[in-house]
Amino acid sequence: MKRLPLKLLISTLFISTTFPAFAELGGSSNGIGQQAQATPATRTILVKMDDINYSQKTIDVKPGETVRFVLKNEGALMHEFNIGQAASQLEHQRKMAVLFKDGTLTPTGMAERIVWHERYGMGDSNPPGYPEVIKAKHDDPNAVLVEPGTTKEFVWTFPKAGSLSFACTLPGHYQAGMVGEFALR
């Protein structure tokens, strides 16, 4: 009985500290625009990725425009297409480094983890100690991961004004020059 208040306190602290962080990631309130549905897209832009390069260094967009990006990874490494400002991309690089360090992400994709569960009682039909495979997730609203040899679509509505870039925030990629600018005009 006494454990419930402690669990409630921990849950409340977790929710109160994580929701503001999620609010900063996407949406027009932070000035970077927002992820959108494909139907209002005014045009499609093909962005090719290879070893440590994007096919464009500058992409012209109109203020408020909705663009569908077709992201084709022709390289041997996984890459990211992350839309943001320099400060948020630096912070995202730190988060991605942690995901690489703990094995959630690999140079070529997202890892799977095996979590072992214990049998909980009479109604649990699973044997004692059964595994569950959990695939890692990357669900930032302003970014998409593209594994080697794959193509993904990403639709974005740009803000009316501001300075934005696109970057691969995987460890070492940004520093090697895998970054470009959006020219809002």
Beta strands, then each sheet from edge to edge (+ up, - down):
strand 1: 34-35
strand 2: 43-49
strand 3: 58-61
strand 4: 66-73
strand 5: 79-84
strand 6: 105-106
strand 7: 109-110
strand 8: 112-117
strand 9: 130-135
strand 10: 143-146
strand 11: 151-157
strand 12: 164-167
strand 13: 179-184
sheet 1: 1+ 11- 4+ 2+
sheet 2: 3+ 13+ 12- 5+ 10-
sheet 3: 6+ 7-
sheet 4: 8+ 9-
end
